[in-house]
């Protein structure tokens, strides 16, 4: 597919073309991840989930409105928690809701703290383990250390190494005074019984990146990894807030499938099978080949 090879340079500058190429390259990589997960779902006897995740984000439309960035719209979503496309969509929507609330508190002079709480690595991942981590966080939040904190946002990230799972919490605290790592470590160890490693860093962070910690795809290596992860986090809250950050939910809008062929001017409908040729054409336009 030649995506208006001669027309694009007249519409976009080299920076926008490069941004489009990078975004499409990321989409291509996510297709490979989604297909890998689909194959694992097949081996787990879940062809229904395999079909959904393999077909996610397959029909796209590029909408170009200079000088704004290129917008890429999808018409098919699987809504599976471990899907790289859907997790990105959820994170984007949640970040749009949390960011103004947190920024407003910062402008009002409220202190922001970014804290990480770890727990010991575990061999088998299940919901009981995750429930225990959340219970420890709830008990910690009720202690005097957090007395003046007016709102919190907790994100549960689950990583995988060669042998074990490594779940841990990332927190945003709003209000109160700076909590010392020593006091935090002592309190956290008393609650978990196995972990004292904590960090309290300056709050120079991206809300979007923080939220993607709890939604990004971990280093899944095989079908058993996927079985444990999917059964643990499907329909499970990995992001929890208190105070003004309580009850925030993603409201991901759906684009009607029938509008796929009714795009505005300077829009291009593409299919997943077109990506290699489109990226090649962009490389030519950018002088990358």
N, C-alpha and C positions, 0 to 999 in steps of 0.2 A: 504493500500500500504506500503510495506517495502522498503524504499528508501536506498537500499544497506547498510542495518544496520550493517553488519559485515565489509563492505569495507570502510565506512566513517572514522573510527578512524585511519586507515592507511594513509588516504589522508589528513585529517585535524587534527589540534591540538584542545584541549578543548576550547581555546579562539575563534577559528573560528567556532566551533560547536555551541558555545553559541551565537555568533553573528548571525549565520544562524537561530537559534531558535528564537531569538528576532525579527529578520526581518520577519520571517514567522508569528509570533504572531501579529505583526503590520498589516501584510497583512490580516490576519483573521479578525482583528478588523475593518479594512477598508471595508471588504466584508459586515460586519454587517451594517456599516454606509451606504454603497451603496444600500443595500437592503431596508433599512429604507427610503432612498430618493426615491427609485423606487416605493415603496408603496405610498409615498406622491404624486409622479407624476401621478400615476394611479388615485388617488382621485381628482387630478386637471384636469382629462380628457386628459392626455398626455401619452398614452400607448407607443408611439414611443420613448419618452425620457426614460420612465421606462425600456423598453427592452434594450436600449443601455447601460444605467448605470448599470443595473443588470448583464449584460454580460461582463462588462469591466474587464480586468485583470484575466480572468478565466483560461486561459491556460498559464502555466509558464514553464520556463526551468531554472534549477539551473546549472550554469557552475562553476566548481571548478578548479582553477589554483594556488595551493599553491606556495609561501606563501601569495598570494594576497587574499583579501576578496572574499567571494562567490558572484558571480554576478547572479542576478535574472532578467530574460528577459521575457517580456510579448509580446504576439502576437495579442492581441485584446485590442483596446482602444476606448472609447466612445467620447472623445474630448468635454465632457460637462463641463462647467466651475465649477460647484459645485462638480464634482466627486473627491473623495479623492485621487484616483490613478493618474488621469490626472493632477490635480493641483500640485502634487508632482513632476511629470515629467517636467512640465513647469518650476517650480521653480528651479529644478536642472539644466536645460539647460540655463536658464537666469543667474543663479549664475555663471556658468562656463564662461559666456561672460563678466559679469560685474566685477568679482573679479580681473582679471589681469589689467583691466583699472584703477580701484580704487587703487590697490596695487602699480601700477607704479607711480601714482600721490603722494602717501604717501612716496615712496622711494625718490621722487624728492624734498621732504621737504614741500609739500603742506599740510596745515592743513585740517584735517577731523573732521567734527562735525556731531553728530547724534541728530536730533531734532524731537520732537513730538508736533504736533499741534492738539488740541482737539476742538470739537464743541459741542453745547448742544445736549443732547439726543433727538431723534425724535420718534414719535409714528408710522408714516407711512414712509416706505422707498420707494423712487422712484428716477428716474434718475435726476429729477429737483433738488433734494436735493444734489446729488453727483456733478452735474454740478456747483452748487453754491459754493461748497467746493473748487473745482478746480479753479473756477474764483477768489476766495479769495486768493488762493495760488499764482496764476499768478500775481495778484496785489501786494501781499506782496513781491514777488521776484523782483519786479521792484523798490523797495524802496532802499534808501541809505544803509540800513543795509546790503544789499546783493551786494553792488557795486563791491567788489573785489572777490566775489565768481565766480569761473570759470566754475563750473559744478554742477548739482544737480540731485539727484534721489529721486523721491517722490513715496511712496507706500500708497495707500488708504486701510486701514483696516476697516472692518465692523464687529462689535461685536453685539451680541444680549443678552439682559438680560431678566428677566421675563416679562417686560412690554414694554421696548423701544429698539430702535436701537441706537448703539453708534459708528458712523463713526468717524475716525480720521486719520490724516496723519503722516507718519513716513518719515523723510527726511535724506538724506546724503548730506552734503555740502562739496565741495572741494575748497580749496583756501580761501583767505581773512583772516580776524581776527575773534577771538571768539566773537560771538554775545551774548550780555547779555540777560538773560531771562526777565529782567524788560522791556527793550526796545522792545523785541520781543512780550511780552504779551500786551503792550500798542498798538502796531501796529496791532496785530492780532484781538484784541477786536474792534478796530475801523472798521476793515473790516467785521468781522462777526456779530458784534452787540450783540453777546450773549456768547462769550467765551474769557476768558483771561488765561486759564490754558495751559501753554506750558512748555516744558522741553528741556534743552540743555545738553546732557551728553557726556562724553568722547567717542571717536569713537572706543571703543573696542567691536566690534560686528561681528556677522557672516552675510555675505552678503546673504547666503542661508536663514537664519532665517528671515532676514529683508524682503526678497522677499516673503517668505511664509506667512507673515502677510497679504498680499493682495490676496493670493490665497487659504489660508486654509479655511476649512469649518467652518462656524460660528455655534453658538449654536442654530440650527434650532429645533423648538419644534413641529411644526405642518405644515399642508399644506399651510396655509395662509402665514406663515413665508417664506416657500420655494417659493411661488408665488411671493412675494415681492422681495426677494433676486434675484431669477433667472431672473425676468423681468428687474431688475435694472442693473445687471452686465453682462448679456449675450451679447457678442460682444462689451463689453465696456472696455476701458483701465483703469486698476487700478494701473498701474505702468507707470510713465512718467519721462523722463529724459531731461536734457538740457546740452548744451556744448558737451563734449566728451561722455557723457552718453545718448545722444539723438539718437533715432532711433534703439535701440537694440531690436531685436526680437528673440523669441525662435524658434529654428529649430529642433524640436523633430523628430529624425529619426525613421522610421518605420521598423520593422523587418518583412520581407515577411512571410506570414502565411505558405507558402509551405516549408519553411526551418525549421518548427517546429520539424520534425522528422529527421533532418540532423544535430544534434548537435555534437560538438567535443567530444573527450574522456573526461571522468570524468564529463559528463553532464547528467542531469536527467530531463525528461519531467514529469510534474505533473499537476494535475487538482485541481481546488478549492475544490472539494469534498475530496481530499486526505489530506488536511492540518491537520486535527485533528490527524490522524494516524501518519503523519510525525512528528508533534510536540511531540507526545507521544514517538515515537522511539528515538528522540533526547534527551528527558528527561531521558530515560533509559540509553542512552549512556553517558550522563553527570552525571549519578548517582543522578538525581533529584527526583527519585521516590523510 
